[in-house]
Amino acid sequence: MNKPRKPSVPPEQVTDRLFATERRPEDFRFDASVARVFPDMIRRSVPGYTTIIPMIEVITEQYAQPGSHCYDLGCSLGASTLAMRHGIPHRDCILVGVDNSEAMIERCEHYIALDDNNLPVTLRCEDILDTELSSASVTTLNFTLQFVDPDQRAGLLTRIAKATRPGGVLILSEKIRFETESEQAIQTRLHHEFKRANGYSDLEISQKRTAIEQVLIPETLAAHKERLQAAGFDQVLIWYQCFNFVSMLAIKANTPDTD
């Protein structure tokens, strides 16, 4: 299916200045103030985000199965939801976006309405740990699992794997930590330089890091791969990495032919 690629979310002009002035330390929350600046925040904070989103469309096009469910768990403003929507080649697929932030879902609804693709999208404002999953061919966790309590991650992935059809996939994008302190220091420094190159000040970088470090808990690639395989996925591969941000593809093997 060859068709022109287009931005999945309309450009947002609101600049992220949430941490530009000194503020009282508090945990990061996906509230209305974050939702308002989120497109600018994530573009300037996550290396490779503008590459990952259109590639989710490409992957979805390859793996979406007729009559299946496609889930975007932790959909925020719907960038990956819309990428999946444009990638799904089957009109009988059911696309579901889930987020527990009302502010995010409200803006996501706006972007869905502006999109010119008419494949229906169901949006749910709920905890992804409570979302019912079934007959999935493509599921996306795009920088979402890192915000889930570490003790609950294995259970969530196991439920996703059990709900995934043979030949289906999970797209998992995460900020990771590294096995050695030396590599962690290098990759962190490069990430901070990426933010500085995108106009963030040292104060903004420091205050954002303080706000998010108790909320976003990264893990090593080895831990992710081991847990995905234990959950029931047969193959796990890295299809993208930039500094300490990666995206993985967890694949459920096709059922062997018994004839």
C-alpha positions as CSV (number, residue, x, y, z in Angstrom):
1,M,0.0,0.0,0.0
2,N,1.9,3.0,-1.3
3,K,0.4,6.3,-0.1
4,P,2.0,9.7,0.9
5,R,3.0,9.9,4.5
6,K,1.7,12.9,6.5
7,P,2.2,14.2,10.1
8,S,0.0,12.1,12.4
9,V,-0.9,15.1,14.6
10,P,-1.4,18.7,13.3
11,P,1.4,21.0,14.4
12,E,0.9,22.7,17.7
13,Q,2.4,26.1,18.2
14,V,2.4,26.3,22.0
15,T,6.0,26.3,23.3
16,D,6.9,24.2,26.3
17,R,7.9,26.7,29.0
18,L,6.6,24.7,32.0
19,F,10.0,24.4,33.7
20,A,11.5,27.7,32.5
21,T,11.2,29.4,35.9
22,E,12.1,28.1,39.3
23,R,9.2,26.1,40.8
24,R,8.5,24.0,43.8
25,P,9.6,20.4,43.2
26,E,6.6,18.1,42.5
27,D,6.1,14.8,40.6
28,F,5.4,15.2,36.9
29,R,1.7,14.8,35.9
30,F,0.0,14.5,32.6
31,D,-2.4,17.4,33.5
32,A,-4.0,20.1,31.4
33,S,-0.8,22.3,31.4
34,V,1.3,19.4,30.0
35,A,-1.4,18.4,27.5
36,R,-1.3,22.0,26.2
37,V,2.4,21.9,25.3
38,F,2.9,18.2,24.9
39,P,3.6,18.1,21.1
40,D,6.4,20.6,21.6
41,M,7.6,19.0,24.8
42,I,8.0,15.5,23.4
43,R,9.5,16.6,20.1
44,R,12.2,18.6,21.9
45,S,12.7,16.0,24.7
46,V,12.7,12.6,23.0
47,P,15.3,11.9,20.4
48,G,13.8,10.2,17.4
49,Y,10.2,10.7,18.3
50,T,9.5,12.3,14.9
51,T,10.9,9.2,13.2
52,I,9.2,6.6,15.5
53,I,5.7,8.0,14.8
54,P,5.6,7.5,11.0
55,M,7.3,4.2,11.4
56,I,4.5,3.0,13.6
57,E,2.3,3.6,10.6
58,V,4.6,1.4,8.5
59,I,4.8,-1.4,11.0
60,T,1.0,-1.3,11.5
61,E,0.5,-1.6,7.8
62,Q,2.6,-4.8,7.8
63,Y,1.1,-6.5,10.8
64,A,-2.6,-5.4,11.1
65,Q,-4.9,-8.4,10.5
66,P,-8.4,-8.4,9.1
67,G,-11.1,-8.3,11.8
68,S,-8.6,-7.7,14.6
69,H,-8.2,-5.1,17.4
70,C,-5.4,-2.6,17.3
71,Y,-4.6,-0.8,20.6
72,D,-2.7,2.3,21.5
73,L,-2.2,2.0,25.2
74,G,-1.2,5.4,26.7
75,C,-2.3,7.3,23.6
76,S,-1.8,10.8,25.0
77,L,-2.7,13.2,22.2
78,G,-3.1,10.4,19.7
79,A,0.1,10.7,17.6
80,S,0.6,6.9,17.5
81,T,-3.1,6.3,17.3
82,L,-3.3,8.3,14.1
83,A,-0.2,6.7,12.7
84,M,-1.9,3.3,13.3
85,R,-5.1,4.6,11.8
86,H,-3.3,5.5,8.6
87,G,-1.4,2.3,8.5
88,I,-4.4,-0.1,9.0
89,P,-5.3,-1.5,5.6
90,H,-8.4,-3.4,6.7
91,R,-11.6,-1.5,7.2
92,D,-13.0,-4.1,9.6
93,C,-10.2,-3.5,12.2
94,I,-11.2,-1.9,15.5
95,L,-8.8,0.8,16.7
96,V,-8.8,1.7,20.4
97,G,-6.8,4.4,22.1
98,V,-6.5,4.4,25.9
99,D,-5.2,7.0,28.3
100,N,-5.9,7.8,32.0
101,S,-5.6,11.6,31.6
102,E,-8.8,13.3,30.8
103,A,-6.9,16.4,29.5
104,M,-5.0,14.2,27.0
105,I,-8.1,12.3,25.8
106,E,-10.0,15.6,25.3
107,R,-7.2,16.9,23.0
108,C,-6.9,13.6,21.4
109,E,-10.6,13.7,20.4
110,H,-9.9,17.0,18.7
111,Y,-7.0,15.7,16.7
112,I,-9.0,12.6,15.7
113,A,-11.8,14.8,14.4
114,L,-9.4,16.9,12.3
115,D,-7.8,13.8,10.7
116,D,-9.0,12.9,7.2
117,N,-9.0,9.2,7.7
118,N,-12.5,7.8,8.5
119,L,-11.5,4.5,10.2
120,P,-13.5,4.7,13.5
121,V,-11.4,5.2,16.6
122,T,-12.7,4.4,20.1
123,L,-11.1,6.4,22.9
124,R,-11.2,5.3,26.5
125,C,-10.2,7.4,29.5
126,E,-9.1,4.6,31.9
127,D,-6.0,3.0,33.4
128,I,-4.4,0.7,30.8
129,L,-4.1,-1.9,33.6
130,D,-7.9,-2.2,33.5
131,T,-8.3,-2.2,29.8
132,E,-9.9,-5.4,28.3
133,L,-7.8,-6.8,25.5
134,S,-8.7,-9.3,22.9
135,S,-7.9,-10.5,19.4
136,A,-5.1,-8.0,18.9
137,S,-2.9,-7.8,15.9
138,V,-1.0,-4.6,16.7
139,T,-0.6,-3.0,20.1
140,T,1.5,0.1,20.8
141,L,3.0,1.1,24.1
142,N,4.8,4.3,22.9
143,F,6.8,5.6,25.9
144,T,4.0,4.3,28.3
145,L,5.3,1.3,30.1
146,Q,8.0,3.4,31.8
147,F,5.3,5.1,33.7
148,V,3.7,1.9,34.9
149,D,4.6,0.6,38.4
150,P,7.5,-1.8,37.8
151,D,5.8,-4.5,39.8
152,Q,2.8,-4.4,37.4
153,R,4.7,-4.4,34.1
154,A,5.0,-8.1,33.7
155,G,1.3,-8.7,34.3
156,L,0.4,-6.0,31.7
157,L,2.7,-7.5,29.1
158,T,1.4,-11.0,29.8
159,R,-2.2,-9.9,29.2
160,I,-1.1,-8.2,26.0
161,A,0.7,-11.3,24.8
162,K,-2.2,-13.5,25.6
163,A,-4.6,-11.2,23.7
164,T,-2.3,-11.0,20.7
165,R,-3.1,-13.2,17.7
166,P,-0.5,-15.4,16.1
167,G,1.6,-13.2,13.8
168,G,0.6,-10.1,15.8
169,V,3.0,-7.6,17.4
170,L,3.6,-5.2,20.2
171,I,5.5,-2.0,19.5
172,L,7.2,-1.0,22.7
173,S,9.1,2.3,22.9
174,E,10.9,3.2,26.1
175,K,13.6,5.3,27.7
176,I,16.2,2.8,29.0
177,R,19.1,2.7,31.4
178,F,22.4,1.1,30.7
179,E,24.3,-1.8,32.3
180,T,27.4,0.3,33.2
181,E,27.7,3.6,34.9
182,S,30.1,4.9,32.2
183,E,27.7,4.3,29.3
184,Q,24.8,5.7,31.4
185,A,26.8,8.9,31.9
186,I,27.7,9.2,28.3
187,Q,24.2,8.6,27.0
188,T,22.6,10.9,29.6
189,R,25.0,13.7,28.6
190,L,24.2,13.3,25.0
191,H,20.4,13.3,25.7
192,H,20.9,16.6,27.7
193,E,22.8,18.0,24.8
194,F,20.0,17.1,22.5
195,K,17.6,19.1,24.8
196,R,20.0,22.1,24.8
197,A,20.2,22.0,21.0
198,N,16.4,22.2,21.0
199,G,16.4,25.3,23.2
200,Y,16.0,24.0,26.7
201,S,18.0,25.8,29.4
202,D,20.0,24.0,32.1
203,L,17.3,25.1,34.6
204,E,14.5,23.5,32.5
205,I,16.5,20.3,32.1
206,S,17.3,20.1,35.8
207,Q,13.8,20.8,37.0
208,K,12.1,18.4,34.5
209,R,14.5,15.7,35.5
210,T,13.7,16.2,39.2
211,A,10.0,16.1,38.5
212,I,10.0,13.0,36.4
213,E,12.7,10.8,38.0
214,Q,10.3,9.3,40.6
215,V,7.5,8.8,38.0
216,L,9.4,7.5,35.0
217,I,11.4,4.3,36.0
218,P,13.6,3.1,33.1
219,E,15.0,-0.4,32.8
220,T,17.7,-2.1,30.8
221,L,17.2,-3.6,27.4
222,A,18.0,-7.0,28.8
223,A,15.3,-6.7,31.4
224,H,12.8,-5.6,28.7
225,K,13.7,-8.5,26.4
226,E,13.6,-11.1,29.1
227,R,10.2,-10.0,30.4
228,L,8.7,-9.8,26.9
229,Q,9.7,-13.3,26.2
230,A,8.5,-14.5,29.5
231,A,5.2,-12.8,28.8
232,G,4.7,-15.0,25.7
233,F,6.3,-13.2,22.8
234,D,8.5,-15.4,20.6
235,Q,10.9,-12.8,19.1
236,V,12.0,-9.4,20.4
237,L,14.1,-7.1,18.2
238,I,15.2,-3.5,18.4
239,W,14.2,-1.5,15.3
240,Y,15.2,1.9,16.5
241,Q,17.6,3.5,19.0
242,C,18.8,7.0,19.6
243,F,20.9,7.6,22.8
244,N,18.8,6.3,25.7
245,F,15.5,5.9,23.8
246,V,14.6,2.7,21.9
247,S,11.7,1.1,20.2
248,M,11.3,-2.7,20.1
249,L,9.1,-5.1,18.2
250,A,7.8,-8.1,20.1
251,I,6.4,-10.7,17.8
252,K,4.0,-13.5,18.4
253,A,4.9,-16.5,16.2
254,N,2.4,-17.8,13.7
255,T,0.7,-21.0,14.7
256,P,2.6,-23.9,13.1
257,D,0.7,-25.6,10.3
258,T,-0.6,-29.0,11.6
259,D,-1.8,-30.3,8.3
